[in-house]
Amino acid sequence: MIELLLDAIVSLGSTEVQNVLTSVGESAVKKFRESHAWKKLIVGTGEFFIKNEQEENSFFEDLELVLSRENLTQIAKELKSDEGYELKHKLYNSLMKLMNNYEIPYEVAETYTIRIIYAVLEQLKTIAPDKYEHYFLQEWKEEQERSFLELQNRIDKMSNELAIYNREQVAIASSGKMDIELRRKTQNPSIGIEFFIVDDERFQDEFEDQRYEELVFVRGRSREETIYCVLNELWRFNDKRPIYIVKNIESWNKLHVLENEGNVYIPWFYAEEIVAIENNTNIFVIDENTPVFNKKVLELRPRTRDTLSRCLKEAGMEYDKAYALLADTHGLYAQMKKQLFRGEYLKIPSWMKRVSDRAKKTCLLIGSWEEIEGDKLIIESLYGNSYDRFLEEVLPYAKGEDPLLYMIKRNGSISYYLASAENIWSYLNVLTNEKIWQSFVTAAYEVINESENLFTYDSHERLIAQFKDEKLFWSETMRKGMLKTLLIKSAYQNDEETQLTLNRWTSKVLDCVKTEKQWIYISKFWRELCEISPEATLERLENELNEDTGLLCLFQNQSSDFFFGRNAYIDVLWGIEQFLCQREYFWRAFRWLLKLDACYFEYKSNSPKDIFSKIFCIWMNFSSLRTAKEKLAAAEIAFDIDYNNIWEYLYSVINNSRRSMVGELSPPKYREYEKAQPATIAEMRKAHLGYFELLIKHMNFSVDRWKKMIDLTDELPQELRKNVFEQLLYELSQMSDEEVMRIKNKIRHLIYKDRYFSSSDWSMPEEIIAEYEKLLDKINIKTIEYEYSYLFINNHDYPLLHPIPYKQRGESDDNESATQELIRDKLVEFQSYGYDLTVLAKVCAQESFSTLGYYLAKYWNDGKWDFATFKKLLAVQVSGTIAIDYLRNIGSSDVKLCDTIIEDLSNNSCSTEILAEVYKIEGQITKEIPLVTFASEEIKKEFWKKCFYCDDHSKFWALAECKKYATLAVYLDQVHLIHYRNPLSAEQIFECFEDIESMPHSEGNQLTSYHVKQLIGVIQEAYINDPQKCIRIAHLEIIFMNFLDWKNMKCFCHIIKQSSELFAQLVEVVFKKDHSTVENHSKDQAYIHNMYTIYEKARFCPTESNGEVSEEQLEQWIEKYRQLLLENHQESLFETTLGRLFSFSPVGTDGHEPCEAVRKMIEKYGDEKMNRAYQVAVYNRRGVFSPSAGKEELRMAKEFKENAQYLESSYPKTAKIFYGLYETYKKDSERERKDAENGWY
């Protein structure tokens, strides 16, 4: 019943779920307010687990927080499905988290949690009895009692058994006790059994089937981790049996004598023989090195990096730290545990004693490598023996509980990594005076200094190189491993002598970088070099600004190719970010970045601007600058070096409306640095005010700067705002009238906006708005006509200083009326005073769009046409836009007026563009044939550069003229425009497409594709069964194939399904003839390309109609096709091309693919080539997909296998295709799973 109730609650929708949950939570808290009432609810007459009274009170206070409105509202908001199970799961987890905080064992905590959930939900009887009372009948009570009894029986059984175990001195722990012990052992974050979430569905299914058997064998990479994962699974299955971990063989043998039944026992120890305890489930967990004889073993695959990352974050670790931990430890539990362990981890791994010092130190120094020639030679030089002998010694320790190495097999290659570089450096060390260290440093110089071409390729070039089988002599993996060794050495052994050695080594490497190509190469390792030797890298950067050897070319020659391009300069900036986080190197790096920014490179991606926004950030200290004083000092320096840019950067920092920042600065991995921290409120205020004063100090009579700063002055103290206004008035006195006008219009806009949106949080108080209004009155413009320009700025605002505020009744209509009245009165005033309209028009023409022409048509000269006004407007603007607006909106239907204007403009050599616009106005008002019909060819072409909005009486004239003079894209838009306003018949649209092949082409707009689909769709539906017209429409579909998907090429698809001749023609053009080695150059390459495109699009099953395929017709199609291939000397293509087509078959009547007719043809004609072609086509049709750690591939593999098993008895050849697909996707699933485990995505 509880699931039914929760389903009913969740189905109400998010808002109502929040209401229900918060109501029951508040009701429960009110009912059980006193702690003894809570205690009675949870344990009845039993004893509460927490004995300390203060801790007990604290627990119940925290319980009320779990049931608080805020927490329950958040739970409701996070629901992603409409299933009650999810809601129960979230409530359960929230309460169990509380129990964990108080170290209440899992078995007891689960009992408390279930009782609380039932009690909380029962509040619905009080809150809404009519709606929910029917859920709380006898069945609810029985279910509740059954659940409580089941849980209590487990606790009682465990209590009795543990008492006996303690008396008999059995070293044993419950799963709940193991959870508490693990939490006590770990920190930053503390993890429990819930951390060990299993993401292996195959294992989960098999384990669920076997978990009640007497013997269960589980193998995992780490034995301890696997045990915890098994416990997590048993909890997930809600297994009600007592679960025990036995610590030694003596205790295990005692359990045989005690003869308890119905439990789960898991040995924690190793022994030569462990005999199963009868009448219980014995789960034996083994690692990769332990054999099992004649037993079925459940394989638990390593958890994916994504799962581990998610578990660490849920445990409380920050994303960056979780990423770094997993990158260093490769997700190996033993290595992670060492870094999370609370205290000193003293257990020594087996490889410390069993591997020679030479081999261990070689692994330590190399760090990582691949099995390629160069890497092997380096290892042999350090190891002093053959690579095979080296592997023979270290490879046994690439497995086990605490391995030395981590091995990755991918795409036929093998890579080796230290299991955890940080942990293994804690066990080992190599002194700088050792011979092996000297050999390593020399080798590292040779390896890093060799800038092989593959490193300088972009992604596209690297892909081509891969096809050509180009390979590196020394792998990037080894290069990275060696640099990491140097990096750890510099950070962990922070002595002066070691650092001086590394400085010299880095300088020597950088001395060899002398060209842009070499800079591209070294950028791959730049961040590591910056951390190995900040001094050497900074010195080289500083020298590059004085004498560039190619570094600045990285900034100058940036790629905008998102998919294949690589911008090497980004790595250089990331290196600078490291320095900015270290106080010792901040100022040198800061000055270098300013000088770089002053070069004014155009950036496609990361830029210095992004870094400066973090350095000067007010609310967060991202760099090593910790105080407002330091940030202001940096800003002063910035104005000296990078004057023009820094003003904009500081403005962006203090402009809250433009706050957008992604991530922190990229810090060093191992060196100490200043971590990001929030600034105090006091420091934020100091920085904000200081930046503002600096910006005001550097206004430099700039209109654009003043327009920006006016938006921010309302945040200032009144006295400072007064000073700013005084400075503004002074600078305005030195500006031109046009500049003053722009600033005055900005202030008007600000006053309007804040009064219109007066109810919003961000609007200014009325008293501050009044200050701006007084400022506005003090600003005078000498050219009086400019005072009227604000009326005609088209920025979607009303030109009102006192608008009716937003969302008040009738505000839109009232503001519109007030605007019209204001503009009318102002234009009348303007005209009556005899001000110069030409001056006003000139200043309005500078705007991207102005409404002057529109309002002159309404209110100038009482709305009557004035040719002299039209001529004035034309004279001040090359485009004539304002004049055309005036003519278009004058409201006259007198065609002769346009005729007169056209004649006058023609006589005065007016531009073709303006004449075409006048012709369009005439065409829209005339009831006769538009005058453009009789215009020159040049004007007609200009006229038809865009669509023409015509009335119904002239639509056929428009279609005919548009076809003559427009491009194809404009013509299609014109046809669709007419069809949209008054639908054309299918026959009329069909006629519109006549002879369009001869029309000039141009690049269409975003709607052209939509218009093509809509128009062709009409004629497809009407004529698909008309043989002649269907052929013509198919031709049109080919013309527009770049706009159409295959499903939209209905007529072509209809024809090719019935015509093997058409398909054979495609094949003839696309593929070579048998026994021919010569490419087909006899035909136009564009034609061949188009035919290939059609072939790729053509995804059909021959003779298919309405989801059915006739066996007889299909065989006729195939035989005809075969004969045509024979005639074209392409018979060898028969099976492969046919196999591809068969893959697009509909499903059969039995619900399996392919359909019955295709199955029979495969049985008749099929061979390995057909099978392979079918499989490849199925594989390719999947398209782009999101990684799922192999889960989706496994699901698809199972479906293919089921399909194959169904077909096998009657259609063995067809079944073989699907068995092949099953194998392919099964391998893909395993590969994707491995990639997920290794963190490839």
MARKE-989216 format. One record per residue (C-alpha): z, y, x. Coordinates in steps of 0.2 Angstrom, whole numbers, plus 5000, padded with zeros to 4 digits. Layout:
% MARKE-989216
ZYX/...
***
This chain:
% MARKE-989216
500050005000/500450125014/498550115020/497950145002/499150305001/498550375017/496750345013/497050444997/497850585006/496450595020/495150595006/495750755000/494950855014/495750945029/496551095020/497350985007/497950855020/498850995030/499651045013/500250875009/500850835027/501850995029/502650975012/503250795015/503850855032/504850995026/505550895012/506050755024/506850875036/507850965021/508450795015/508950715031/509550885039/511250815045/511050695060/512050555052/510850555038/509450535050/510450395059/510750305043/508950305038/508450235055/509750105059/510650075042/512350005046/511749955064/512050045080/510950185086/510150165103/510650335110/512550335113/512850515120/513250625106/512450785114/510850685118/510850615100/510950785093/509550835104/508450695098/508650735080/508250915084/506650855092/506250745078/506250895066/505050975078/503850825076/503950845058/503751035058/502451125049/501551175066/501450995072/500950915056/499651045053/498951015071/498850825067/497950855051/496650975060/496350835073/495850705060/494050655064/493750525050/494150505032/495150345035/497050335032/497250225048/496850375059/498150475051/499450335052/498950315071/499250495075/500950505066/501450345075/500950415092/501850575089/503450495085/503250365098/503050505111/504750565106/505550395108/504850385125/505550545130/507250475126/506950305135/507050205119/506350035122/504650005113/505249865102/506749975095/505650135095/504350055084/505650005072/506350185071/504550255070/504050145055/505650185046/505350375048/503550365042/503950265027/505450395023/504350545026/502950475014/504150435001/504450624999/502850624989/503850544974/504750704974/503450834978/502050764967/502650624956/501150624944/499950614958/500750484969/502150394960/500950244956/500950204975/502850184976/503050034964/503649854967/502249824979/502749964990/504549914991/504049734995/502849795009/504149905016/505549775016/504349645024/503849765038/505649815041/506249635041/504849585053/505349715065/507249685064/507049495066/506149535082/507549655088/508849525083/507949385092/507649485108/509549545108/510149365106/508949295119/509249435132/511149405130/510849225135/509649275149/510949395156/512249255155/511149135164/510649265176/508749255172/507849405180/506749455165/506249615156/505549655139/503949745138/504949905132/506049885147/504549875159/503850035150/505450135154/505550065172/503750125175/504150295168/505650315180/504550255195/503150385193/503050575192/501750715191/501350635179/502550505173/501550365166/502050215154/501150065147/500150185135/499250245151/498450075153/497150085139/495849945140/494050005137/493249825139/492749775122/492149605128/493949565135/494749635120/493849525108/494149365119/495949405121/496249435103/495549265100/496649175113/498249275112/499149145102/498648995113/499948915125/498948955141/498049115143/497249165160/496749345164/495949405180/495849585185/495549685200/497449735202/498649605196/500049735192/498849845183/498149705173/499849655168/500149825161/498449825152/498849655144/500549735138/499549885131/498349765122/499849665114/500549825108/498849885101/498749715091/500549755085/501049585091/502749555083/503349415095/504549465109/503649495125/504449465142/504049485160/504849355172/505249425189/505449265200/505149075200/506949025198/507149125182/505449045176/506248875179/507848915169/506748965154/506148785154/507848725151/508348865138/506848805127/506648965117/505148975106/503849095099/503849215114/502549285126/503049255144/502049335159/502549295177/502749445188/502849335204/501749225215/502149045217/501248885223/501548805205/502048895189/502248765174/501948835157/503448855145/503048745130/502948825112/502648995119/501149095125/501049095144/499949235151/499549205169/498749355177/497849335193/496849445205/495049435212/495649315227/496549185217/495549035211/495848945194/495348765192/494548705176/495248845166/494448975155/494849145163/494649305154/493949435165/494649615163/493349735170/494049885180/494350035168/492950175169/493250335177/493150425161/494550315153/495650345168/495350535168/495750545150/497350435152/497950555166/497550705156/498550635141/499950595153/500050785157/498950795173/497750945174/495850905174/495550965192/497050865199/496450705189/494750725196/495350745214/496550595212/495150485206/493850545218/495050495233/495750335226/494150275217/495250235202/496150095211/497850075203/498750035219/498150185228/498450305213/500250225211/500650275229/500250455225/501250455208/502750355215/504350435213/505150415230/504550325246/503350185244/503750065258/502649915255/501449885269/499749815264/499149655271/497749725281/498849825292/499449665301/497849565299/496449685304/496249735322/496649915327/494849945333/494249885316/495549985306/495150145316/493350125315/493550115296/494650265296/493550375306/491950335297/492750345280/491150285271/489450215275/487950115268/487149965275/485650055284/485150045302/485850215308/487550185300/487750005307/487350075325/488750205323/489950075318/489449955332/489650095345/491450135338/491949955335/491349885351/490549735344/489149685331/489149755314/489149575307/490749535316/491449705310/491049655292/491749485294/493449555299/493649695286/492649625271/494049515265/495049675262/493849755250/494749655236/496549625231/498049715226/498049845240/496349845248/495749935264/493949965257/493149995241/491349925239/490049985227/488449885224/487049985215/485149965214/485149835227/486149935240/487949925246/489150065250/490850055257/492250185256/494050185261/495050135246/496050305248/495650415263/497250505260/498350355258/497650265273/497850415284/499650395280/499750225288/498550255302/498150395315/496950425329/497450545343/496250665350/496450595367/495950425362/494250355368/493750305351/494050485345/492950555358/491650435354/491750475335/491650665338/490050645348/489350525335/489850645321/488950795330/487350685332/487350635314/487750795306/486550895317/485050785312/484350885298/483250745290/481850795278/482550705263/484050825263/482950975262/481950915247/482250975230/482450845216/480650835212/480150815230/481550685232/480850585218/479150575226/479950525242/480850385233/479150325227/478550325245/480050235251/480650365262/482350335269/483750415279/484150345296/485950395294/486550395276/487250545267/488750435263/489150415281/488950605284/490150645270/491350515276/491350585294/491650765288/493050705277/493850625292/493750795302/494350885287/495850775284/496250785303/496150975303/497250985287/498550845290/498750875309/498851055309/499151085327/498351215337/497451105350/496650995336/496051155327/495251225343/494351065345/493651065328/493251245329/492151215345/491351065336/490951165321/490251305331/489151185341/488451115325/488051285318/487251345334/485851215330/485551295313/484051425316/482851405301/482951425282/482551235281/484051195293/485151305282/484551215266/485151055275/486751115282/487251185265/487451005258/488951005270/489451185269/491051165259/491751035271/491251135286/492151285279/493751185277/493651105294/493451265303/493651425293/493551535309/491851455315/490951465298/491551645294/491051705311/489251625308/489151705291/489651875298/488251855312/486951815299/487151985291/486752065308/485451945313/484751825299/484051655305/483751595287/485351605277/484851765267/483151675263/484251555253/484751695242/483051775241/482051615237/483051555222/482351415211/482351435192/481951255189/483451195179/482851005181/482250985198/482751145208/484251155219/484851325225/485751295242/486551465242/487751405229/488651295241/488851455253/489651545239/490851405235/491351405253/491751595252/492751555237/493851435247/494151575259/494651695245/496051575240/496751575257/497651735262/497251725280/495451735277/495351835261/494852005268/493451945280/492651845266/492851985254/492052105265/490651985269/490351955250/490252135246/488952165260/487952015253/488052085235/487452255242/485752165247/485352165228/484651985227/484251925209/485251775205/484651625194/486351545193/488051575202/488151755209/489451865218/489651955201/490551795195/491651785210/492151975209/492551955191/493951825196/494551925211/494852085200/495351995185/496852085176/497651945167/497551805180/497751795199/496351685204/496151735223/497551765236/497851935229/499451935219/499852115214/498952255206/499152355222/498252225232/496852225219/496652415219/496552415238/495152285237/494252395224/494352545235/493552445249/492252385237/491752565232/491452595251/490352445254/489552405237/489652565228/488352535214/488752365209/490652375210/490752505196/489952385184/491052245189/492652335187/492052395170/491752215164/493452175170/494352305159/493152285144/494052155134/492552135122/491552065136/492851945143/492051775147/492551685162/492251495166/493451405178/494351455194/493851495211/493351335221/494851295232/494951195248/495351015245/496650995259/497151155267/498551255259/497951395247/498551515234/498451435217/497951525202/499351595192/499551725177/499851905181/501451985174/501252105159/501852245171/500552205184/499152185171/499552365165/499552435183/497852345187/497052405170/497652585172/497152585191/495452515188/495152645174/495652785185/494452725199/493052715187/493352885180/493352945198/491652875201/490752935185/489453035195/488753125179/488052965173/487652955155/487652765154/489352755162/490052885151/489352795135/490252635142/491952725146/492052815129/492252645121/493852615131/494652785131/495652745115/496752615125/497352755137/498952855135/498653015126/498853135141/497653025152/496453025137/496553215136/496153225155/494653105153/493953215139/494153365149/493153285164/491853225151/491653405145/491453475162/490153345167/489253365151/489053555155/488053495170/486853375161/485253405152/485153425133/484453245131/485853175141/487153275131/486353215115/486453025120/488353045123/488653145107/487753015097/488852875105/490452975100/489752985082/489352795082/491152765088/491952865075/490852785061/491252615067/493152625068/493252715051/492052595043/493052445050/494752525048/495552365041/495152275057/496352235071/495352325084/494952485075/495752655082/497152735072/496552885062/497553005073/496552945088/494852955079/495353135074/495453175093/493653105095/493053215081/493753365089/492953315105/491253295096/491453475089/491653545107/490053465113/488553585110/486753555113/485653705118/484153625110/484653635092/483353505086/484253375096/485753395085/484753305071/484253155081/485753045077/485053035059/483552935064/484352805076/484052635069/485652545074/486052475057/487452605055/487552745043/487552915051/489152965043/490753025050/491752975035/491052815028/491852715014/492752575023/492052395024/492352285009/492952414997/492152414980/490452484980/490552534999/488752485002/487952574988/489052724991/488752735009/486852715007/486852854994/487952965005/486652935020/485152975009/485953135003/486453185021/484753155028/483853245014/485053395016/484853395035/482953385034/482853525021/484053625032/482953585047/481353645038/482153805031/482753865048/481053835055/481553715069/480253635078/479853455071/478853415087/480353435098/481353315086/479953195085/479853185104/481653145106/481553015093/480052935101/481152895116/482052765105/481452585104/481352615085/481652775074/481752795056/481052975057/479352935050/480152845035/481252995030/479953125033/478853035020/480353045008/481053215011/479953325021/478953455011/479753374995/478953204999/477153274998/475853225011/475553355025/474153315036/474753445049/476453355050/475453185053/474453265067/476053335075/476853165075/475353085082/475353205097/477053165103/476952975104/475652875112/475952725101/475852835085/477252725077/478252875069/476552945062/476052785055/477752755047/477552925039/475852885032/476352705027/477952775017/477152925009/476952834993/475252884990/473952764982/472552884986/471252774996/470252935000/471753005009/471552855022/469652885022/469953065027/471253025040/470152885048/468653005049/469653135057/470453015069/468752945074/468053115077/469453155088/469352995099/471052925093/471552755100/470952595093/472652535090/473152685079/471552675070/471852495066/473552535059/472752665047/471452535042/472852415038/473752545027/472152575018/471852385016/473552365008/473252504994/471452484990/470852374976/469052374983/468452294999/469452365014/468652505024/468952395040/467452295034/466352435040/467252475056/466652435073/466852265081/468252335093/469252405079/469052235069/469752135083/471252255085/471552245067/471652055067/472752045082/474152015069/474251945051/473852065037/474852075021/473552075007/473552064988/472851914979/471252004975/470852024994/471451855000/469751775002/469051925011/470551925023/470251735026/468451765030/468651915041/470151845050/469151685054/467851805062/468951915073/470651835075/471251705087/471651525080/473551555081/473451715071/472151635058/473351495055/474751615052/473651715040/473151565030/474951505029/475551685024/474251685010/474751505005/476551545005/476451694993/475251614981/474851434985/473051384989/472351224983/472051074994/470151104993/470351294998/471451245013/470251115018/468851245018/469951355028/469851235043/467951225043/467251275060/468951325068/468451235084/467451385089/468851505086/469651585102/471351515107/472951605111/474751565113/475551535096/477251595091/478751485086/478151465068/476351415072/476851225074/477751235057/476251325049/475051185055/476251045048/476351135032/474451165029/473850995036/475250915025/474450975009/472650905013/473350745020/474250705004/472650754994/471250665004/472050525014/471050405003/469450505004/468450425018/467450575023/468850705022/470050595030/468950585045/468850775046/470750785044/471050655058/469950765069/471050915065/472650815069/471850785086/471450965089/473251015084/474050855092/475250965103/476051035087/476150865078/477250715080/476350545077/477150535060/476250695056/474550625061/474450535045/472550525043/472150475061/473550345060/472750285043/471050265051/471550185068/472550055059/470949995051/469750035065/469849925081/468350025086/469350185088/470750105097/469450025109/468650185112/470350255118/470650115129/468950125137/469250305142/471050285147/470950125158/469850065172/468549935169/468949755175/468549735194/468249925196/469250015209/468350185206/469250315195/468250375180/467650545186/466050545175/466950625160/467850795159/469650765166/470350875152/469450755139/470250605148/471950685148/471850725130/471350545126/472750485136/473950595126/473250525110/473450345117/475250375121/475650455104/474750305095/476250205090/475550095076/475349915070/473549865066/473149845047/474949895042/475049975025/476650025016/477649925028/476649765025/475349675037/473949555030/473749405042/471949395038/471549575041/472549585056/471649435064/469949515060/470549675068/471149585084/469549475085/468449635083/469549725096/469349575108/467449585107/467449765110/468449755126/467249615132/465849735129/466749875138/467149755153/469049775149/469449605143/470949595155/471849735144/471849625128/473549555130/474449705137/473749835125/473949715110/475749675115/476149865115/475449885097/476349735091/478049815096/477749945082/477649815069/478749835053/480149705050/479749545041/480249505023/481649405030/482349565038/481949515056/480649595068/479149585070/478349545053/477749375049/475849415052/476249485069/477349335074/475849215070/474649325081/475949315095/476049135094/474149115094/473649245107/475249275116/475549255135/476749325148/475749495149/475849515130/477749475131/478049605145/476949735136/477949715120/479649725129/479149875139/478649965123/480249925115/481249975130/480350145131/480450195113/482350215115/482050385123/483450495130/485250425127/487050465131/487950345143/489150235134/489850125148/488649995143/489349975125/487750025117/486649915128/487749775124/487649805105/485749805107/485749655118/486649555104/485449615091/483949555101/484849385104/485149365086/483349405082/482749275095/483949145089/483249165071/481449155077/481549015090/481248865079/479648935071/479049065083/479549015101/478349135109/478949275099/480749225102/480449225120/480049415119/481749445112/482649335123/481849435137/482449595129/484249525127/484249485146/483649655150/484849755140/486249635145/485949675163/485849865159/487449845150/488249775166/487449905177/488050045165/489749975165/489849965184/489150145185/490550205173/491850115183/491250195199/491150365191/489350395192/489450485176/
***
